[in-house]
């Protein structure tokens, strides 16, 4: 079930993604759920953004050989 996050003034998509998911690169998960706000670079204060749940199904649990050393 998606949740909502209220933005702070000056916050960007990548900062929201880091707060919600722990990684800036996850901002692409937020965009399809917030099409009305896609053109925003920096948010004003008190904008509600829908934050979908992200499953770990797409993550890789094993490391390549060069990372195991």
HELIX and SHEET records of a PDB file:
HELIX    1   1 UNK A   13  UNK A   21  1                                   9    
HELIX    2   2 UNK A   24  UNK A   26  5                                   3    
HELIX    3   3 UNK A   27  UNK A   31  1                                   5    
HELIX    4   4 UNK A   35  UNK A   37  5                                   3    
HELIX    5   5 UNK A   56  UNK A   58  5                                   3    
HELIX    6   6 UNK A   65  UNK A   67  5                                   3    
SHEET    1   A 2 UNK A   3  UNK A   6  0                                        
SHEET    2   A 2 UNK A  48  UNK A  51 -1                                        
END                                                                             
